[in-house]
Amino acid sequence: MGSETDACVLVTGASGYIASHIIKQLQEDGYHVKGSVLSLSEEDKVKRLNDLCPEAQFKLELVEADLTKPESWEAAVKDVEYVIHVASPFPQQTPKDENEVIQPAVDGTQAILKACVAAKSVKRVVLTSSCVAVGWGPGPIEANKVFTEEDWTDPEKLDAYGKSKTLAEKAAWEFVKELPDEDKIELAVVNPAYVMGPVLNGSQCTSLEVVKRLLERSLPFVPKLNFPIVDVRDVALAHIKAMTAQEAEGKRHLIVNTNMWMKEMGQILAAEFKQQGYSVPTMNCPNPILFMTSLFNRTVKTILPQVGKVYKFDNSRMKDVLAITPRDPKETLVDMAYSLIDGGFVKKSKKYKGQNASDAEEQKEEGEKTDEKKDEGEEKPKENGEVKEEKEEEVKKEEEEEKKEKESDEKIEETKDEKIEEPTEEKKEENTEEKTEESQPENK
């Protein structure tokens, strides 16, 4: 990350899933961090935030502020140089009146920007928007379409949350554009895809749902859903980079790693957790069964419009401008799953070993494999004396072999001589007579 600095940064919605990671990274980077929370009396949330970075150069400063109370932001932004505005109302269920979500998001964003202008110390605001504000909706997607920061979603095609993110971002751009020169502040926007990864804040949120449902096997099959995903740690880093990068000012930044089918996620989790007692589904659910299930399952009904659809987003600015290389999606999923189990969001099975135990076993296996390879053929480097002795032994062996070969040849010759018989006296006489007769001329 960047160099250490004593600049003060305000992170709104400090106890949220993304915000907690931002605070941790900012503190590790040496920043003086303020965090806004709805109430300082929530001891568990306050303790978790204070424990994010125990060795921080500056202790985390928490302040109370509410999106529905504009006056609460004046004290929050005092003496602040940067504001990372993450706070956003997110309904656990579809609200009867969507304005219950939209108005706090839009009005709260404007209230914070107004407080930043009044403070006279704020240089730049980084706003957390969403890829939903770039490209989403129930309709068909143009073939081979890749959404970029130039694209905008029609808010009327979105649910309450999507509409709130889109309208809040539009309101922020409009607000900054209309500021007089003497009140100008910089604005950069981060548009993350589906955020996944380990949980630090200990609170339930919709980002946890997919992995949670897979681990709990809430359905024996997985819907044919595709997600543009990104690691929460990369999202946090993107906010910090967008806060100081000169090229980020006045721009949107799509933060996305890759597209994954829910089935692929299931396969990754099954490979890691099957031996630990979790029966993760890995087969796609036939559409007719999914449709029948949606008749009595409200959650399934809400996902039907997205079945089979693939939203692709261009992450060039993430890699080129913010200089972020996305993490391995397997690491994202596995780390998230362990944090859900360890954090109590998913029940621990009797066979559960935990991530540290799993890592230790892998290291042990690797060590055993290395030892086997050494036993099979790896030799220790030889000293000069050992090399000399080996050469002398080789010469000695060669001389012995030559001597043996010579002796062997001599024995063979001796054997040949023994096999040639010496002529007897009788045979000598016979041979002499034969020769005499042969030498006399015939009588006629």
Long-range contacts (C-beta under 8 A, 24 or more apart in sequence): 1-25, 1-28, 1-29, 1-237, 1-240, 1-241, 2-29, 2-240, 2-241, 2-244, 3-29, 3-30, 4-29, 4-30, 4-31, 4-57, 5-29, 5-30, 5-31, 6-30, 6-31, 6-32, 6-57, 6-58, 7-31, 7-32, 7-81, 7-82, 8-32, 8-33, 8-34, 8-79, 8-80, 8-81, 8-82, 9-33, 9-34, 9-80, 9-81, 9-82, 9-83, 9-84, 9-243, 10-34, 10-35, 10-36, 10-76, 10-77, 10-80, 10-82, 10-83, 10-84, 11-35, 11-36, 11-84, 11-86, 12-36, 12-65, 12-76, 12-83, 12-84, 12-85, 12-86, 12-87, 12-112, 13-86, 13-87, 13-88, 14-49, 14-62, 15-42, 15-45, 15-48, 15-49, 15-201, 15-203, 16-86, 16-87, 16-201, 16-203, 16-205, 17-195, 17-199, 17-200, 17-201, 17-203, 17-205, 17-207, 17-232, 18-86, 18-128, 18-192, 18-195, 18-232, 18-235, 18-236, 18-239, 19-84, 19-86, 19-87, 19-201, 20-48, 20-49, 20-52, 20-200, 20-201, 21-197, 21-200, 21-232, 21-233, 21-235, 21-236, 22-84, 22-86, 22-236, 22-239, 22-240, 23-49, 23-52, 23-53, 23-60, 24-52, 24-53, 24-200, 24-236, 25-233, 25-236, 25-237, 25-240, 26-240, 27-52, 27-53, 27-56, 27-57, 27-58, 27-60, 28-53, 28-56, 29-240, 30-57, 30-58, 31-58, 32-57, 32-58, 32-61, 33-58, 33-60, 33-61, 34-60, 34-61, 34-62, 34-63, 34-76, 34-80, 35-60, 35-61, 35-62, 35-63, 36-62, 36-63, 36-64, 36-65, 36-76, 36-87, 37-62, 37-63, 37-64, 37-65, 38-64, 38-65, 38-66, 39-64, 40-64, 44-202, 45-201, 45-202, 45-203, 48-200, 48-201, 48-202, 49-201, 52-200, 67-104, 67-105, 67-107, 67-108, 67-109, 67-111, 68-104, 68-107, 68-108, 70-107, 70-111, 70-114, 70-115, 73-111, 73-112, 73-114, 73-115, 74-115, 74-118, 74-119, 76-115, 77-112, 77-115, 77-116, 77-119, 77-121, 77-122, 78-119, 78-121, 79-119, 79-121, 80-116, 80-119, 80-121, 80-122, 81-121, 81-122, 81-123, 82-122, 82-123, 82-124, 82-125, 82-126, 82-243, 82-244, 83-112, 83-116, 83-122, 83-124, 83-125, 83-126, 84-125, 84-126, 84-128, 84-239, 84-240, 84-243, 85-109, 85-112, 85-125, 85-126, 85-127, 85-128, 86-128, 86-239, 88-128, 88-164, 88-165, 88-168, 89-164, 90-161, 90-205, 90-206, 91-160, 91-161, 94-159, 94-160, 94-302, 95-160, 98-159, 98-160, 98-163, 98-164, 100-160, 101-160, 101-161, 101-163, 101-164, 102-160, 102-163, 102-164, 102-167, 104-164, 105-164, 105-165, 105-167, 105-168, 106-164, 106-167, 106-168, 106-171, 108-168, 109-168, 109-171, 109-172, 109-175, 110-171, 110-172, 110-175, 113-172, 113-175, 113-176, 113-185, 114-175, 116-185, 117-179, 117-183, 117-185, 122-185, 123-185, 123-186, 124-185, 124-186, 124-187, 124-188, 124-243, 124-244, 124-249, 125-172, 125-185, 125-186, 125-187, 125-188, 126-187, 126-188, 126-189, 126-190, 126-239, 126-242, 126-243, 127-168, 127-169, 127-172, 127-187, 127-188, 127-189, 127-190, 128-189, 128-190, 128-192, 128-239, 129-165, 129-166, 129-168, 129-169, 129-189, 129-190, 129-191, 129-252, 130-162, 130-165, 130-166, 130-191, 130-192, 131-191, 131-192, 131-193, 131-228, 131-254, 131-255, 131-256, 131-311, 131-313, 132-158, 132-161, 132-162, 132-165, 132-166, 133-162, 133-165, 133-166, 133-169, 133-191, 134-191, 134-252, 134-254, 134-313, 135-311, 135-313, 136-162, 136-311, 138-305, 141-309, 141-310, 141-311, 145-312, 146-312, 146-313, 146-314, 147-254, 147-311, 147-312, 147-313, 147-314, 148-254, 148-313, 148-314, 149-191, 149-251, 149-252, 149-253, 149-254, 149-314, 149-317, 186-249, 186-250, 187-249, 187-250, 188-242, 188-243, 188-245, 188-248, 188-249, 188-250, 188-251, 188-253, 189-242, 189-251, 189-252, 189-253, 190-235, 190-238, 190-239, 190-242, 190-252, 190-253, 190-255, 191-252, 191-253, 191-254, 191-255, 192-230, 192-235, 192-238, 192-255, 192-256, 193-227, 193-228, 193-229, 193-230, 193-254, 193-255, 193-256, 193-257, 193-313, 194-227, 194-228, 194-229, 194-230, 195-229, 195-230, 195-231, 195-232, 195-235, 196-229, 196-230, 196-231, 196-232, 196-332, 196-333, 196-336, 197-231, 197-232, 197-233, 197-327, 197-332, 197-335, 197-336, 198-232, 198-233, 198-335, 198-336, 198-338, 198-339, 199-336, 199-339, 199-340, 199-343, 199-345, 200-339, 202-343, 204-345, 207-232, 208-336, 208-340, 208-345, 210-262, 210-265, 211-265, 211-269, 211-333, 211-336, 211-337, 211-340, 212-340, 212-345, 212-346, 214-262, 214-265, 214-266, 214-269, 214-280, 214-281, 215-269, 215-273, 215-278, 215-280, 215-337, 215-340, 215-341, 215-346, 216-346, 216-347, 217-278, 217-279, 217-280, 217-281, 219-281, 219-285, 219-293, 220-281, 220-283, 221-281, 221-283, 221-284, 221-285, 221-286, 221-289, 222-262, 222-263, 222-266, 222-281, 222-282, 222-283, 222-284, 222-285, 223-262, 223-284, 223-285, 223-290, 223-300, 223-303, 223-307, 224-261, 224-262, 224-263, 224-284, 224-285, 224-287, 224-307, 224-308, 225-261, 225-262, 225-303, 225-306, 225-307, 226-259, 226-260, 226-261, 226-262, 226-308, 226-309, 226-310, 226-311, 227-259, 227-260, 227-261, 227-262, 227-265, 228-256, 228-257, 228-258, 228-259, 228-311, 228-312, 228-313, 229-256, 229-257, 229-258, 229-259, 229-260, 229-329, 229-332, 230-255, 230-256, 230-257, 230-326, 231-257, 231-326, 231-327, 231-329, 231-331, 231-332, 233-327, 234-324, 234-326, 234-327, 237-322, 237-324, 238-318, 238-322, 238-324, 241-322, 241-323, 241-324, 242-322, 245-321, 245-322, 247-321, 248-321, 248-322, 251-317, 251-321, 252-317, 253-317, 253-318, 253-321, 253-322, 254-313, 254-314, 254-315, 254-317, 254-318, 255-315, 255-318, 255-324, 256-313, 256-315, 256-318, 256-326, 257-315, 257-326, 257-327, 257-329, 257-332, 258-326, 258-329, 259-310, 259-311, 259-312, 260-329, 265-333, 268-329, 268-330, 268-333, 268-334, 269-333, 269-334, 269-337, 272-334, 272-337, 272-358, 273-337, 275-351, 276-349, 276-351, 276-352, 276-353, 276-358, 277-349, 277-350, 277-351, 277-352, 278-349
